[in-house]
């Protein structure tokens, strides 16, 4: 295990963010999304904490393999895992997992619904149905729901859901989110008009939760906001649950016109360079060039081409001697603005940066 570079994940802050969401929406149940290794923070540790310390009874992941990983590590987990996309229902061997563990497939296509309804063993598995309301990614269309409604009367739908495509945008009447909510309600009415009981429902992801949209349903499904950053750029007060820590490997001064690293990267002026032992092999993408980094209170910028195992941070040469090898570096901290600013320079979104930190970077957990 590496010791000088690590992602410190503060589960105490995760608990604080969870309670802030609970305060925002006190009357809905919370179904946290833990897909993509809990947005890079560690699937097993985050799932265990949410179930044991926050009282969560349902968790959302993207793949059956993620759900199985949780139950292999935590066989006594009291929460159920919902698999939102790659359910593997078409594979007779793999779908046995839904009968052997507390895992529920989110049914989003007719072929999977046929399997679900025709296999008598699935009668004891909750029916979670995802419908398409305009995002046009996954989900049954309204006409498909109407076709299947008579076959759903006896068992009902345990949870009806869809996904909002543009919820981070500022809401206004008649926009995409409102149209999707209207479509969702029309599909729900198709079911109820056909005497199909809909026991639970959800639509609100992080952007909707922040704006109080579609939060009057049974569940809300926070993702990015649970881990710190705002989805909308609004007033969400959550803190980043992680901080990415590394160290200074080496320092040196280069004169104007001196090449640095791979390719043609020439110092535009005299520079003081700090080399950090972290690079694109760790998930720090080449587009990180230009990102601001503070070391010992002095601000520099990632300079030249990011390497697989290291990168360069350039400073004014007047700080020579004030930064030295082995000094600790916080690449981002608990203020979400750190990673938001990084994403802006990299022309990406915080989601990608967080999910991109590779397995070479150990996750270290604390509760405080």
C-alpha positions in Angstrom: 0.0 0.0 0.0 1.2 3.5 -0.7 1.5 5.7 2.3 2.4 9.1 1.0 -0.7 9.5 -1.3 -4.2 8.6 -0.2 -7.8 9.6 -0.4 -9.0 10.3 3.2 -12.8 9.8 3.4 -14.4 11.3 6.4 -17.6 9.3 7.1 -18.6 11.8 9.8 -19.0 14.4 7.1 -21.0 11.9 5.1 -23.3 11.6 8.1 -23.6 15.4 8.3 -24.5 15.7 4.6 -27.1 13.0 5.0 -28.7 14.8 7.9 -28.7 18.1 5.9 -30.6 16.3 3.1 -33.0 14.9 5.7 -33.6 18.5 7.0 -34.2 19.7 3.4 -36.8 16.9 2.7 -38.1 15.6 6.1 -41.0 13.7 4.8 -39.4 11.4 2.1 -37.3 8.4 2.5 -33.7 8.6 1.3 -32.3 6.2 -1.3 -28.6 7.1 -1.6 -26.7 6.3 -4.7 -23.5 4.4 -4.1 -22.7 3.5 -7.7 -19.2 3.9 -9.2 -17.5 2.9 -5.9 -19.7 5.5 -4.1 -18.5 8.2 -6.4 -14.9 7.1 -5.8 -15.2 7.1 -2.0 -15.4 3.4 -1.4 -18.6 1.3 -2.1 -18.4 -1.1 0.9 -17.4 1.4 3.6 -19.9 4.0 2.5 -22.7 1.5 2.1 -22.0 0.0 5.5 -22.0 3.5 7.2 -25.2 4.6 5.5 -27.0 1.5 6.6 -25.6 1.1 10.1 -25.2 4.8 11.2 -27.8 6.6 9.1 -30.6 4.0 9.1 -30.8 3.7 5.3 -32.9 0.7 4.1 -32.3 1.0 0.4 -29.1 1.8 -1.6 -28.7 2.4 -5.3 -26.0 1.0 -7.5 -25.5 0.6 -11.3 -24.4 -3.0 -11.7 -25.2 -6.3 -10.2 -21.5 -6.8 -9.5 -21.5 -3.8 -7.3 -24.4 -5.1 -5.2 -22.7 -8.5 -4.9 -19.5 -6.9 -3.8 -21.3 -5.2 -0.9 -23.0 -8.4 0.3 -19.8 -10.4 0.0 -18.1 -7.9 2.3 -21.2 -7.2 4.5 -23.4 -10.4 4.6 -25.4 -9.0 7.5 -26.2 -5.6 5.8 -29.7 -4.7 6.7 -30.3 -2.5 3.6 -31.3 -3.8 0.2 -29.4 -2.9 -2.9 -31.2 -1.7 -6.0 -29.5 -2.3 -9.3 -30.4 0.5 -11.7 -28.9 -0.3 -15.1 -26.8 -3.5 -15.7 -29.2 -5.9 -14.0 -28.0 -9.0 -16.0 -31.6 -10.3 -15.8 -31.0 -12.0 -19.2 -28.4 -14.3 -17.7 -30.1 -17.2 -15.9 -27.2 -17.9 -13.6 -26.5 -14.3 -12.7 -30.1 -13.4 -11.9 -30.2 -16.0 -9.2 -28.4 -13.3 -7.1 -31.8 -11.6 -6.8 -33.2 -14.7 -5.2 -30.3 -15.4 -2.9 -29.4 -11.9 -1.6 -31.3 -8.7 -0.6 -30.8 -7.3 -4.1 -33.6 -5.9 -6.3 -33.3 -5.3 -10.1 -34.7 -2.0 -11.4 -36.7 -3.3 -14.4 -36.3 -0.9 -17.3 -37.0 -2.9 -20.4 -39.8 -5.2 -21.6 -37.5 -8.3 -22.0 -36.5 -8.1 -18.3 -40.1 -7.5 -17.3 -41.1 -10.7 -19.1 -38.5 -12.7 -17.2 -39.6 -11.1 -14.0 -43.3 -11.9 -14.5 -42.8 -15.4 -16.0 -40.4 -16.8 -13.4 -42.5 -17.8 -10.4 -39.4 -17.5 -8.1 -39.5 -13.7 -8.7 -42.9 -13.4 -7.1 -41.2 -12.7 -3.8 -38.9 -10.1 -5.3 -40.2 -6.5 -5.2 -41.1 -5.1 -8.6 -39.2 -1.8 -9.1 -40.2 -0.4 -12.5 -38.3 2.4 -14.3 -40.2 4.3 -16.9 -39.0 6.7 -19.7 -40.2 10.2 -19.3 -38.1 12.0 -21.8 -34.4 11.3 -21.0 -34.7 8.4 -23.5 -32.0 6.3 -21.9 -33.5 3.5 -19.9 -37.1 2.8 -19.0 -40.4 1.5 -20.3 -42.4 3.8 -22.5 -45.9 4.8 -21.6 -47.4 2.5 -24.3 -45.4 -0.4 -22.9 -46.6 0.3 -19.4 -50.2 0.3 -20.7 -49.7 -3.0 -22.4 -48.3 -4.6 -19.3 -50.8 -3.0 -16.8 -53.3 -5.8 -16.8 -50.6 -8.3 -15.9 -49.5 -6.2 -13.0 -52.9 -5.9 -11.3 -52.4 -8.9 -9.0 -48.9 -8.0 -7.7 -48.8 -4.2 -8.1 -45.7 -2.1 -8.5 -43.6 -1.8 -5.4 -41.6 1.2 -6.6 -42.1 3.4 -9.7 -39.3 5.6 -10.8 -37.8 7.7 -13.6 -34.8 9.9 -14.1 -34.5 13.7 -14.6 -32.2 14.7 -17.4 -31.8 18.4 -16.6 -32.5 18.9 -13.0 -29.2 20.8 -12.3 -30.6 23.7 -14.4 -32.6 26.4 -12.7 -36.2 25.3 -12.7 -39.0 27.2 -14.5 -42.5 26.4 -15.4 -42.8 24.4 -18.7 -39.1 23.3 -18.7 -37.8 19.8 -19.3 -38.0 18.7 -15.7 -41.7 19.8 -15.4 -42.5 18.0 -18.6 -40.9 14.8 -17.3 -42.8 15.1 -14.0 -46.0 15.4 -15.9 -45.2 12.4 -18.0 -44.3 10.5 -14.9 -47.7 11.3 -13.4 -49.5 10.3 -16.6 -47.7 6.9 -16.5 -48.6 6.4 -12.9 -52.2 7.2 -13.8 -52.1 4.6 -16.5 -51.3 2.1 -13.8 -53.8 3.2 -11.2 -56.5 3.5 -13.8 -55.9 -0.2 -14.5 -56.2 -1.0 -10.8 -52.4 -1.5 -10.4 -51.3 -0.4 -6.9 -48.2 1.8 -6.9 -46.8 1.6 -3.4 -43.7 3.8 -3.7 -42.3 6.2 -6.2 -39.2 8.4 -6.8 -37.9 10.9 -9.3 -35.8 13.5 -7.5 -32.0 13.3 -8.0 -29.5 15.8 -6.5 -30.4 18.7 -8.7 -34.1 18.3 -8.0 -33.6 17.8 -4.2 -31.6 21.0 -4.0 -34.4 22.9 -5.7 -37.3 21.1 -3.8 -38.6 19.6 -7.0 -40.5 16.2 -7.0 -39.5 15.8 -3.4 -43.1 15.0 -2.3 -42.9 11.4 -3.6 -42.0 8.4 -1.4 -38.3 8.6 -1.9 -35.5 11.0 -3.0 -32.3 9.7 -4.6 -29.3 11.9 -3.7 -26.1 11.3 -5.5 -23.3 13.9 -5.9 -24.7 16.2 -3.1 -24.3 13.4 -0.6 -20.6 13.4 -1.2 -20.2 17.2 -1.1 -20.5 19.2 -4.3 -23.7 20.9 -5.4 -25.3 19.7 -8.5 -26.8 23.1 -9.3 -24.1 25.5 -8.2 -26.7 26.8 -5.7 -26.8 27.1 -1.9 -26.2 23.4 -1.0 -24.1 23.5 2.2 -22.7 20.0 2.1 -19.0 19.5 2.6 -16.7 17.3 0.5 -16.4 14.0 2.4 -12.9 13.3 1.0 -9.6 15.0 0.7 -6.9 13.9 -1.7 -3.5 14.0 0.0 0.0 13.5 -1.5 3.5 14.9 -0.8 6.4 16.7 -2.5 8.8 14.3 -4.0 11.5 16.7 -5.2 12.0 20.4 -5.8 14.3 22.4 -8.1 14.6 25.7 -10.0 14.5 26.0 -13.7 15.5 29.0 -15.8 13.4 30.5 -18.5 13.5 28.4 -21.7 14.4 25.2 -19.9 12.4 22.1 -21.1 10.4 20.3 -18.3 9.2 16.7 -18.7 7.8 14.9 -21.7 7.2 16.7 -25.0 7.8 20.4 -25.6 7.1 22.1 -22.3 9.4 25.0 -21.8 9.5 27.3 -18.7 8.0 30.6 -19.8 10.1 32.3 -17.0 12.2 31.3 -14.1 10.2 28.8 -12.0 10.4 26.9 -8.8 9.2 23.3 -9.5 7.7 20.9 -7.0 7.3 17.3 -8.2 4.4 15.3 -6.8 4.2 11.5 -6.9 0.8 11.4 -8.4 -0.3 11.3 -12.1 -2.7 9.9 -14.6 -2.1 6.4 -13.4 -3.8 7.6 -10.2 -6.6 9.4 -12.0 -5.1 12.9 -12.3 -6.0 13.5 -15.9 -3.7 15.2 -18.5 -6.2 18.0 -18.6 -5.2 18.9 -15.0 -2.5 21.2 -16.4 -3.3 24.6 -15.1 -5.1 23.4 -11.9 -4.1 25.5 -8.8 -2.4 23.7 -6.0 -1.5 25.2 -2.6 1.6 23.9 -0.7 2.5 25.4 2.7 0.2 28.3 1.9 1.8 29.1 -1.5 -0.2 28.8 -4.6 1.2 27.2 -7.8 -0.2 25.6 -10.9 0.2 22.2 -12.4 2.7 22.8 -15.2 3.7 20.9 -18.3 2.4 17.4 -19.2 1.0 15.2 -16.4 3.0 11.9 -16.3 1.7 8.5 -15.4 3.2 8.6 -11.9 4.0 12.3 -11.2 3.2 15.8 -12.1 4.9 19.2 -11.7 3.6 22.3 -9.8 5.2 25.6 -10.8 5.7 28.5 -8.4 7.5 31.8 -8.5 11.2 31.2 -7.8 11.1 33.5 -4.8 9.6 30.8 -2.7 12.6 28.5 -3.0 13.4 27.0 0.4 9.8 27.4 1.6 8.7 24.1 0.0 10.8 21.0 0.4 10.7 17.3 -0.3 8.2 15.3 1.9 6.0 18.3 2.6 2.3 17.3 2.7 0.1 18.4 -0.2 -3.7 18.5 -0.1 -4.7 18.3 -3.7 -8.3 19.0 -2.7 -9.9 19.4 0.7 -13.3 19.4 2.4 -14.4 22.7 0.7 -16.3 21.6 -2.4 -15.1 24.7 -4.2 -11.7 23.0 -4.5 -12.9 20.3 -6.8 -15.4 22.6 -8.5 -12.5 24.9 -9.4 -10.4 21.9 -10.6 -13.3 20.8 -12.8 -13.6 24.2 -14.3 -9.9 24.3 -15.4 -10.2 20.7 -16.7 -13.4 21.5 -18.5 -15.2 18.6 -16.8 -17.4 18.0 -13.8 -16.6 17.0 -10.2 -18.3 13.6 -10.8 -15.6 12.6 -13.3 -12.7 13.7 -11.1 -14.1 11.9 -8.0 -14.9 8.7 -9.9 -11.6 8.7 -11.7 -9.3 8.3 -8.7 -7.8 4.9 -9.4 -7.3 1.9 -7.1 -3.6 2.8 -6.8 -4.7 5.5 -4.3 -5.7 3.8 -1.0 -8.9 5.0 0.7 -8.3 5.8 4.4 -11.4 6.2 6.5 -12.1 8.3 9.6 -15.2 9.4 11.6 -14.9 12.8 13.2 
